[in-house]
Amino acid sequence: MSSVDLRNTDSEEEGGTCLSEKTENEHAKEEPKEEPDDDEAPPPTLKRSLTSSDGSPRKRSTTRGQSEDERRRSESRGDKMPGSRGAKEDRPGSSSRRAASSRRTHEDTPSGQSRTASSQHPRTEKFVEQAQMIEQLMRNNEELQRNLDAMRKVSMHDDCIKLLQEADGDTDGLELLELREQYSRACTLARAQVLDPFKFVIQDSGMHAGHIICRHGHYQLARAFSKRWPAQWTEWMNTLTFTMKSPMRWSPVMCFFEHSRPQARNVDEDHARNIRCMIAAMIEATTMSTLMNTALNGGTFVHLARNADYLWIALENTADRVRVWRAS
């Protein structure tokens, strides 16, 4: 070959080499770069050595980012270590120990003593005063309600006679009498008006409170009227019923003995003693003419008596009166 051909061949080889390099660079630009896969695990890091350079075991730091002086100051203040918090909470009995220590800390101060005292004594003096005031108001309300009920019964005579005819007429009638006597002592009611509810007469028969008291055996009212209101009691014992309707011309003593009652031997001693006292109060307040009164049917209280025991007691009291009358 000639010299010209050699130069061309070298230039062609150089040019080919340049063209091939350019082509490879263009293909590299067109192909996208591969991104690293997220799922791939990060490269493992070196674990911290648990031993120091001299071979002694390394102590774990309880505080991060603190110097030795700061850590000591926090320990002197009693701050909790972040690393030991979970261990203390998981330790059994730690909560009770903390509560006891806080209690001891607070009890040393006056405020702590007051809190402990208030927890041991929840009913304070103010609470006790309020409770006593509420109880007093309740008692006053109950007493006022009883007074209103009694005054409502007093307002009408029909209510009073129904009151005496009830099973508890003896107790309720005595309560009404004592209530009006209390009003009289307090000067809110005249003494002459105390017996107004009891001074009623059933218009068709002429029965009064004395007849009803004796018929139902209200020994408490009999004792109260005979001792505290003897004039009214004597008037009742000697007033007969009307002749228009049964019972005709009956005395309170006749009403008592006509009513059927158990024998004195069949009742308890207290009841028998109360009945004996009531019979004595009736006989002492009744005149001899009234005792010997004869009803329109021709009978006396002896004919009407249904209980031999109580009749014998009445005759004994009558005999005692006769002996006293003869002696005088």
Residue pairs with C-beta under 8 A, 6 or more apart in sequence:
1 9
49 58
50 57
50 58
51 57
51 58
52 58
60 83
62 71
62 81
62 82
62 83
62 84
63 70
63 71
63 74
63 81
63 82
63 83
64 82
66 74
74 81
75 81
80 88
88 94
103 112
103 116
105 112
106 112
106 115
106 116
107 113
107 116
118 124
123 131
147 179
150 175
150 176
150 179
152 159
153 159
153 160
153 163
153 172
153 176
153 197
154 160
154 176
154 180
154 196
154 197
157 197
157 200
160 173
160 176
160 197
160 198
160 200
160 209
161 200
161 202
161 209
161 212
163 169
163 172
163 173
163 176
164 173
164 209
164 212
164 213
164 216
164 218
164 221
165 212
165 216
166 172
169 212
169 216
169 218
170 216
170 217
170 218
170 219
170 220
170 221
171 220
173 213
173 218
173 221
174 220
174 221
174 224
176 197
177 194
177 198
177 221
177 224
177 225
178 224
180 189
180 193
180 194
180 195
180 197
181 194
181 228
183 189
183 194
184 190
184 191
184 193
184 194
195 229
195 232
198 209
198 232
199 208
199 209
199 232
200 208
200 209
201 207
201 208
202 208
204 242
204 244
204 245
205 241
205 242
205 244
205 245
205 246
205 247
206 240
206 241
206 242
206 244
207 241
207 247
208 236
208 239
209 236
210 233
210 235
210 236
210 237
210 239
210 252
211 236
211 241
211 250
211 252
211 255
212 218
213 221
213 222
213 225
213 236
213 252
214 222
214 252
214 253
214 255
214 256
214 282
215 252
215 255
215 256
215 258
215 259
216 259
217 256
217 259
217 261
217 275
217 278
219 274
219 275
219 277
219 278
222 233
222 277
222 278
222 281
222 282
223 277
223 278
223 281
225 232
225 233
225 236
226 233
226 281
226 284
226 285
230 285
233 281
233 285
234 285
236 252
237 251
237 252
237 253
237 282
237 285
237 286
237 290
238 251
238 285
238 286
238 287
238 290
239 251
239 252
240 249
240 250
240 251
240 290
240 293
241 247
241 248
241 249
241 250
242 248
243 249
243 296
247 254
247 255
247 258
247 295
248 295
248 296
248 297
249 293
249 294
249 295
249 296
250 258
250 295
251 286
251 290
251 291
251 293
251 301
252 282
252 286
253 282
253 283
253 286
253 290
253 291
253 301
253 314
254 293
254 295
254 300
254 301
254 304
256 278
256 279
256 282
256 301
257 301
257 302
257 304
257 305
257 306
257 307
257 310
257 311
257 314
258 304
258 305
258 306
259 306
260 306
260 307
261 275
261 306
261 307
261 310
262 307
263 307
263 308
263 309
264 272
264 275
264 276
264 307
264 309
264 310
264 313
265 309
267 275
275 310
275 313
276 313
279 310
279 313
279 314
279 317
280 313
280 317
282 314
283 291
283 314
283 317
283 318
283 321
284 317
284 321
288 321
288 325
291 301
291 318
292 300
293 300
293 301
294 300
301 314
302 311
302 315
305 311
305 314
